[in-house]
């Protein structure tokens, strides 16, 4: 495999992608370049349907770009690789497994030398970290939406992936549960270092969780704006209401407006 | 205790009503048998009941097993490939639309004298359709995220099928199997009644008819009901083991 020196652990280089459907061609990404440093956490925001999810599928290797290259740890991404963990808006837990068995699922796929006792201990540690101790033997349907999403995060992290891809994982939750999960994310990041990509529609979520917020333009998407965030490490919810944070939010909101207008112009 | 007593009481009440009806109308045996005639009729031919009952049972089960294998395979290719689904679906619907009672004499003539073969064949033909449809729908409606969580880890297609698609389809599969087991049983009996000199409870029923032995015919009906109930509950039992998770716990 070609090895290339570059700065980011994840590097998307001049990627363009077009979907061919029954109704015609749909260009989604146009010359997109962005990189995420090791243990960095980048949030990607943009108008609905601008191709944000396509970016996650490219990084996960579920999709090959028409043009350009995606690099992970200096290696070209051609196929899915087990150094990636994913969580979606739909927690997709398997109803025929207990919560513990659901979390352990990736360990059955990814080659590892762990004994079944070690796997169980690993899953239990994660569940404890997200506050799901005591729910190991429950079925997914017995849990609330927020708890299911917590379990889904544990499953994404159980095999200690280098990269964690989150595709709107908190989008379907109510505001209070969402804020709870934001705190959980910070705890996870402290205990389980990973390089993260977060797709979100929520600007407050993006500045609360990420080190960098990338605004994508309208479809076909390219990087329109990058906002580095100063504060790192554990944050408290109060920090969302500082003048600084409000200013950042305003800038991002303006950028989204531009992106949406840009999309209308392209249509 | 109550769970057993109530249905038992209902059955006894039903038999009493039946007996009364025959007695009050003064119906002779060749018009309508009464429950008290059934036991002597069964006892007289008890060995035939056991050997033919076994015959009917294994033919039904074998037909059903073939239906499961073929149905699941058909369902799998239809579930995974849109082209195959579009091609096969009209054929299957057409095949299923033909009342199997009309196919029975054709198969009986085709494989004349091969009672085991033609009976198993009809049991299979009548029962594979719901299985194929349920498996194909279960697989084709699998949300892409379910596939992606394993695919992103580099899992093979077979692993995804084995760990996700197959168990997720099990509740639909067992729903279809409950229908299929009843259908297979109907198929077996249709063929046994039509096929001359065949064996099985259907043949016993037919010989009861030729000899105007009404009590025997009714005794066969009861034997068939018992066998049908047993088969159905075997499926229910298997469902509890393999797809019990799909049952919602009461809050």
Interface residues (C-beta under 8 A of the other chain):
Chain A: X57 X60 X61 X62 X79 X80 X81 X82 X84 X85 X86 X88 X90 X92 X94 X95 X96 X105 X106 X108 X109 X110 X139 X141 X142 X155 X159 X165
Chain B: X143 X145 X146 X148 X149 X150 X151 X152 X153 X154 X155 X159 X163 X164 X167 X168 X170 X243 X245 X246 X248 X249
